[in-house]
Amino acid sequence: MVKASPVLHAIVTGAPPAGGVGALVAAAQADGWQVGIISTPSALPFLDVDALIAMTGYPVVHSFRSPTEPEPLPPPDAVVVAPATANTIAKLATGISDTLATGRCAQAIGAGIPLVVVPFSTRDHLAHPAIVTAMSSLRAWDVTVLYGEQVCSLPAGGPTSPVAGAFPWRLAWDHARTEYTRAQCERPDNHQRKTTP
Ligand SMILES: Cc1cc2nc3c(=O)[nH]c(=O)nc-3n(C[C@H](O)[C@H](O)[C@H](O)COP(=O)(O)O)c2cc1C
């Protein structure tokens, strides 16, 4: 598969802001990136799949391909998981790859591909010790975890809502692009080019 420009994999999980992922797609495309969307099965009901296919030019992928099918998306240069459910955060910190989405994140962490995670649930849910530990582990592995009052205001308990307009899509994209640029600058072959006369 030919890569004309860098590729973002936008991973959406089963929380209401998933329906707004078009804002992330638009921000990345405005910077010349291609975007492929990977949805967990739980996120699908929140998505306008046809609109996202029209916007990205790629299928919205939600399951592993069969062995005889080609890869539906070009490989990623950066990955954003937004919104990231508590369930997915817990899986990421244990290396579980039971969905295409979690598998792609596990590969990204292993390969050192920039990964940005934007947790979204109630504050009570995300305060579970296992989730707090998971976020801390991800940060220790150089994953960017955008979480806190300054990032996105979350309800203490009760049902979550889409927080349309307030979800930090722009911030997530800015971090992904910055981490990608940093990774490019730190590539060993780049260093060699600079030092070779
Ligand atoms: C309407 C609705 C809203 C939900 N909102 C959230 C949420 O904001 N955060 C969260 O962690 N889980 C939320 N859930 C629960 C997740 O969808 C559920 O834990 C699911 O197993 C997550 O799977 P995934 O991580 O593979 O997407 C919601 C579920 C529904 C039906």
The ligand as an ORCA input file, in Angstrom:
! r2SCAN-3c Opt
* xyz 0 1
  C     -24.405      4.988     26.270
  C     -23.123      4.459     26.854
  C     -22.197      5.337     27.326
  C     -20.981      4.871     27.852
  N     -20.062      5.767     28.285
  C     -18.875      5.313     28.740
  C     -17.861      6.247     29.095
  O     -18.003      7.474     28.987
  N     -16.668      5.749     29.536
  C     -16.428      4.405     29.668
  O     -15.331      4.039     30.099
  N     -17.385      3.493     29.337
  C     -18.580      3.927     28.862
  N     -19.540      3.020     28.499
  C     -19.269      1.582     28.707
  C     -18.353      1.005     27.619
  O     -18.948      1.160     26.338
  C     -18.109     -0.490     27.949
  O     -17.290     -0.584     29.107
  C     -17.455     -1.249     26.827
  O     -17.169     -2.571     27.252
  C     -16.181     -0.566     26.359
  O     -15.578     -1.370     25.354
  P     -14.332     -0.815     24.519
  O     -13.344     -0.320     25.502
  O     -13.835     -2.033     23.773
  O     -14.851      0.211     23.602
  C     -20.739      3.468     27.938
  C     -21.692      2.589     27.441
  C     -22.868      3.074     26.898
  C     -23.859      2.082     26.340
*
